[in-house]
Amino acid sequence: MSTAGPATTARLSRGYNAQTMLMRLLEVAGLICIPTVVSLLVIASPTRRVVSFFTYYRPVLLLSRPQTIFGSAFYLPNVEMVGLTTVLTVALFTPYVLARGTAWSARVFFTGHVIATLSVAAVVIPGDWAGWRTAIHIAHSGDLGASAGLAACAGGLAVLIGRRWWWLGGLLLAGLGGYFLQTLLQATRVMDRVAEVEHLIAMAVGVALELWWLPRHDGHLWIRHRQRGGVSARRS
C-alpha cells in the first residue's frame, strides 16, 4: 500500500483549490445572469405582468404578495446602470463567494435583504395606516434591487478579512458604513434615503451573521436540533 508524498499532496491540494475557485466563479457568473434575465423579462410585454407579480415589491403589498420580498432582489430597474450594485458585485460580492461558497453567501445575501426590507416595512406600513405622508409615499413606492443583499455580503467580507488582517477589515467596514451614511445625509429623495437605511441595516446583518451566527451553526441559518447519540439534524 503506497502513500502520497508531500509534493503529491501539495499538487492535489492546489488542483482541488483551483477547481473549487473555477466552479465558484462560474456560480457567480450564473448568479449575476439571473437578475439581468429577470429585469429583461419585466421589460418585455408578454412576460411583464407575470414577472412583476413575483418581483415588484412595495411595502403596501407585503401581505398580499409576500413572494416579492425575495423576488425584488432579482429585479434591477435599470439593467444598464453602472453604479453601486455593479461595484458591490465585482469588488465585494465575488470575493466573498470565492472565499465562502455560494450557499453561505446566498444565506447572508437573502437574510440581509429580507431583514432590511422588513425593517422599513415595520415602520412605514403603520405610518401609512396612520396617515403619515412620508410613510404613505414609501409604502406605495417600489423598493427593488440587489444592493441591500450585496451590502450584507460586503459586511460579511469585512469581518472575514478582519479575522486575518484586523486593520484591513476594519478599514473596509468603516469605509462602507461611512459611504452609506454620507449618501444618506446627502440624499434629497425619500426613496434614496430609504435605500441607504436598508444598506446600513443589511451591512450590520452581514457582520452579525459572519461574525457570530453562521460560524456557530456550521453555516446554517436555523438552529440545528440535537438527536439521540449526539448526531445533529441539519436544518437550513
C-alpha positions as CSV (number, residue, x, y, z in Angstrom):
1,M,0.0,0.0,0.0
2,S,1.6,3.3,-1.1
3,T,1.1,6.7,0.3
4,A,1.3,10.0,-1.4
5,G,4.3,12.1,-0.6
6,P,4.2,15.8,0.5
7,A,4.8,17.0,-3.1
8,T,2.0,14.9,-4.5
9,T,-0.4,16.0,-1.7
10,A,0.5,19.7,-2.4
11,R,-0.2,19.2,-6.1
12,L,-3.6,17.6,-5.4
13,S,-4.4,20.3,-2.9
14,R,-3.6,23.1,-5.5
15,G,-5.6,21.3,-8.1
16,Y,-8.6,21.0,-5.8
17,N,-8.4,24.6,-4.8
18,A,-8.1,25.7,-8.5
19,Q,-11.2,23.6,-9.4
20,T,-13.1,25.0,-6.5
21,M,-12.3,28.6,-7.4
22,L,-13.3,27.9,-11.0
23,M,-16.6,26.4,-10.0
24,R,-17.4,29.3,-7.7
25,L,-16.5,31.8,-10.5
26,L,-19.0,30.1,-12.7
27,E,-21.6,30.2,-10.0
28,V,-21.0,33.9,-9.5
29,A,-21.5,34.4,-13.3
30,G,-24.7,32.4,-13.1
31,L,-26.0,34.5,-10.1
32,I,-25.2,37.7,-12.0
33,C,-27.2,36.5,-15.0
34,I,-30.3,35.8,-13.0
35,P,-31.3,39.5,-12.2
36,T,-30.3,40.5,-15.7
37,V,-32.7,38.0,-17.3
38,V,-35.4,38.8,-14.8
39,S,-35.1,42.5,-15.5
40,L,-35.2,42.0,-19.2
41,L,-38.3,39.8,-18.9
42,V,-40.0,42.7,-17.0
43,I,-39.2,45.0,-19.9
44,A,-40.8,42.5,-22.4
45,S,-44.5,43.0,-22.8
46,P,-45.6,39.3,-22.9
47,T,-43.8,38.5,-19.6
48,R,-44.1,41.8,-17.8
49,R,-47.2,41.1,-15.7
50,V,-46.1,37.6,-14.6
51,V,-42.6,38.5,-13.6
52,S,-43.7,41.7,-11.9
53,F,-46.1,39.6,-9.8
54,F,-43.2,37.8,-8.3
55,T,-40.6,40.6,-8.2
56,Y,-42.2,44.1,-7.9
57,Y,-42.2,44.8,-4.2
58,R,-44.0,47.6,-2.5
59,P,-44.4,47.7,1.3
60,V,-48.2,48.2,1.0
61,L,-48.4,44.8,-0.8
62,L,-46.4,42.9,1.7
63,L,-49.3,40.7,3.0
64,S,-50.9,40.1,-0.4
65,R,-47.6,39.4,-2.3
66,P,-45.0,38.2,0.2
67,Q,-43.1,36.5,-2.6
68,T,-41.9,39.9,-3.8
69,I,-39.8,40.3,-0.7
70,F,-37.4,37.7,-2.2
71,G,-38.1,38.4,-5.9
72,S,-37.3,42.1,-5.6
73,A,-33.7,41.2,-5.1
74,F,-33.6,40.0,-8.7
75,Y,-35.3,42.9,-10.3
76,L,-33.0,45.7,-11.3
77,P,-34.9,48.8,-12.5
78,N,-32.1,49.6,-15.0
79,V,-30.0,46.7,-16.1
80,E,-27.6,49.1,-17.9
81,M,-26.6,51.0,-14.8
82,V,-23.0,51.1,-13.6
83,G,-23.2,52.2,-10.0
84,L,-23.3,50.8,-6.5
85,T,-24.8,47.4,-7.5
86,T,-22.0,46.8,-10.0
87,V,-19.2,47.9,-7.7
88,L,-20.5,45.8,-4.8
89,T,-20.9,42.8,-7.1
90,V,-17.5,42.9,-8.7
91,A,-15.3,44.2,-5.8
92,L,-17.0,42.6,-2.8
93,F,-19.7,40.0,-3.6
94,T,-17.5,38.0,-5.9
95,P,-14.5,37.7,-3.5
96,Y,-17.0,36.7,-0.7
97,V,-18.4,33.9,-2.8
98,L,-14.9,32.7,-3.8
99,A,-14.0,32.6,-0.1
100,R,-17.2,31.3,1.4
101,G,-19.0,29.5,-1.3
102,T,-22.4,30.1,-2.9
103,A,-24.6,28.5,-0.2
104,W,-23.1,30.5,2.6
105,S,-23.1,33.8,0.6
106,A,-26.7,33.3,-0.5
107,R,-27.8,32.9,3.1
108,V,-26.1,36.1,4.0
109,F,-27.4,37.9,0.9
110,F,-31.1,37.0,1.4
111,T,-31.1,37.4,5.2
112,G,-29.7,40.9,4.9
113,H,-32.1,41.7,2.1
114,V,-35.2,40.4,3.9
115,I,-34.4,41.9,7.3
116,A,-33.6,45.3,5.8
117,T,-36.8,45.3,3.7
118,L,-39.0,44.2,6.6
119,S,-37.4,46.7,9.0
120,V,-38.5,49.5,6.7
121,A,-41.9,47.9,6.2
122,A,-42.4,47.7,10.0
123,V,-42.2,51.5,10.2
124,V,-43.9,52.6,7.0
125,I,-46.9,50.3,7.0
126,P,-48.3,51.5,10.4
127,G,-47.3,55.0,9.2
128,D,-49.4,54.5,6.1
129,W,-52.4,53.4,8.2
130,A,-51.9,56.4,10.4
131,G,-51.8,58.9,7.5
132,W,-48.2,59.9,7.8
133,R,-47.4,61.5,4.4
134,T,-43.8,60.3,4.1
135,A,-44.8,56.8,5.1
136,I,-47.6,56.7,2.6
137,H,-45.2,57.7,-0.2
138,I,-42.7,55.0,0.8
139,A,-45.3,52.3,1.3
140,H,-46.7,52.8,-2.2
141,S,-43.3,53.1,-3.9
142,G,-41.3,50.2,-5.4
143,D,-38.3,49.0,-3.4
144,L,-36.2,47.0,-5.8
145,G,-32.7,45.8,-6.4
146,A,-29.9,43.6,-5.1
147,S,-27.9,46.3,-3.3
148,A,-29.2,45.5,0.2
149,G,-28.2,41.9,-0.1
150,L,-24.9,42.9,-1.6
151,A,-24.3,45.3,1.3
152,A,-24.9,42.3,3.7
153,C,-22.2,40.3,1.9
154,A,-19.9,43.3,1.9
155,G,-20.2,43.4,5.7
156,G,-19.5,39.7,5.9
157,L,-16.4,40.1,3.7
158,A,-15.1,42.9,6.0
159,V,-15.4,40.5,9.0
160,L,-13.8,37.7,7.0
161,I,-10.9,39.8,6.1
162,G,-10.6,41.2,9.6
163,R,-10.0,37.8,11.0
164,R,-6.7,37.7,9.2
165,W,-5.9,41.4,8.9
166,W,-8.0,43.3,11.5
167,W,-6.9,46.7,10.3
168,L,-7.9,46.0,6.7
169,G,-11.3,44.5,7.7
170,G,-12.0,47.4,10.0
171,L,-11.0,49.9,7.2
172,L,-13.3,48.2,4.7
173,L,-16.2,48.2,7.2
174,A,-15.6,51.8,8.2
175,G,-15.4,52.8,4.6
176,L,-18.7,51.1,3.7
177,G,-20.5,52.5,6.7
178,G,-19.2,55.9,6.1
179,Y,-20.2,55.8,2.4
180,F,-23.7,54.7,3.2
181,L,-24.1,57.2,6.0
182,Q,-22.8,60.1,3.9
183,T,-25.1,59.2,1.0
184,L,-28.0,59.0,3.4
185,L,-27.3,62.5,4.7
186,Q,-26.8,64.0,1.2
187,A,-29.9,62.3,-0.3
188,T,-32.7,64.6,-1.4
189,R,-35.3,61.9,-2.5
190,V,-37.1,59.9,0.1
191,M,-36.6,56.6,-1.6
192,D,-32.9,57.3,-1.8
193,R,-32.8,57.8,2.0
194,V,-34.7,54.5,2.4
195,A,-32.2,52.7,0.2
196,E,-29.3,53.9,2.3
197,V,-31.0,52.9,5.6
198,E,-31.6,49.5,4.1
199,H,-27.9,49.3,3.1
200,L,-26.8,50.1,6.7
201,I,-29.2,47.6,8.2
202,A,-28.2,44.9,5.7
203,M,-24.5,45.5,6.3
204,A,-25.0,45.1,10.1
205,V,-26.9,41.9,9.5
206,G,-24.0,40.6,7.3
207,V,-21.5,41.5,10.0
208,A,-23.5,39.6,12.7
209,L,-24.0,36.5,10.5
210,E,-20.3,36.3,9.6
211,L,-19.0,37.2,13.0
212,W,-21.2,35.1,15.2
213,W,-24.3,33.3,13.9
214,L,-23.2,31.2,10.9
215,P,-19.8,30.0,12.4
216,R,-21.7,28.7,15.5
217,H,-24.2,26.8,13.4
218,D,-21.9,25.3,10.7
219,G,-23.1,27.8,8.1
220,H,-26.8,27.2,8.7
221,L,-29.4,29.9,9.4
222,W,-31.6,27.7,11.6
223,I,-30.5,26.2,14.9
224,R,-29.7,22.5,14.5
225,H,-31.6,20.3,17.0
226,R,-29.6,17.5,18.6
227,Q,-30.7,13.9,18.2
228,R,-30.0,11.0,20.4
229,G,-26.5,9.8,20.3
230,G,-25.1,13.3,19.6
231,V,-26.0,13.2,15.9
232,S,-27.4,16.5,14.7
233,A,-30.1,17.0,12.2
234,R,-29.3,19.5,9.5
235,R,-31.9,22.1,9.0
236,S,-31.3,25.2,6.9
